[in-house]
Amino acid sequence: MTPNPLRRAAAIIALSVLAFSGTAVAAQAATVEPSPSPTVTAEPTAEPTDEPTAEPTDEPTDEPTDEPTDEPTAEPTDEPTDEPTDEPTDEPTAEPTAGTVPVPALTVTQPTCNGLNVVNTGRIAIAPASTVDWVVFNEGGSLYAASEEDIEGSSENPGDAGQFDVAPGEYYVFAFPGDDKEFTDLGAWVLIEPEFDTTIFQTINITPFAGTCPVETQLTDATKGGFTSPANVTRGGTLVLSGLPAGAVLRGYLFSVPTDLGVATVAADGTLRLTVPAAVTVGTHRVALYRADGTLLGWQYVEVLAGGQLAVTGVDPVAGVLGGVVLVAAGGALVLARRRLAS
């Protein structure tokens, strides 16, 4: 196919333009020379510092820093800190903290002997703090449903103390702190509902007395001894017995008229201290010691003196009486011998 004359002319013109342009560029590249800038900068650009600047930024950072700042912030934080601050705050908190009260003092006495007779009842005594109420139920009662027959005792007003005798059986003692308070150091007490309530309780068992009360007929020559007693003691004074097992809990009695000297614990050195009532009759008595189950440990003679009476120490009162008889007899024999010599 024969090319169109117009198209050939256009192609030739285009090639000519390209050739001319290349020549012009080459000529221009050959004539233009680079030149340095007239001046250099006075100081090189600063390098970044290893540590941040001492002054804080105008705006807070999005993330907290790894270490706390040395100085407190100007405004308090929205959330409380995990640990208390070293210094108290200038303003009190909006709500007071919950108060606490001690648990009531509870004393339980089991049935025992009173002299030679058994006491069949025990005793429950309670002494609470001033805001505390309490109630004692027998085994038929309940905190949620109880009649008057089920209640052994209760406080009329917060802080009332009370004590009452109870027959052998099971009892429940409840205490309520009052005034939105809580009990501390529960000890033997138990929270009735730890997650919902501050009421505490104890279960008390009063057990019948299974021992035997002192019997004077037990004080025979075969049961004498078991400890050492001083020869005498003053009425109203302290009778110190020795040679006993340390830690033993013993009850003392004086005979022949049974006189309860109370319960005491033997000290580490084996001594037991009992107080002799001021109303005890002056004269020779027998002091007897009984174990917790009522069995006799032993007995000894002791002479009870009136206040200010001269004590005869280290002498068995029976031996003293016998000695007096011997001295009287000896005195009589001496008088008789003198009369014979005179005649």
Salt bridges, closest charged atoms under 4 A:
ASP165 OD1 - ARG123 NE 2.78
GLU216 OE2 - ARG286 NH2 2.77
ASP260 OD2 - ARG251 NH1 2.65
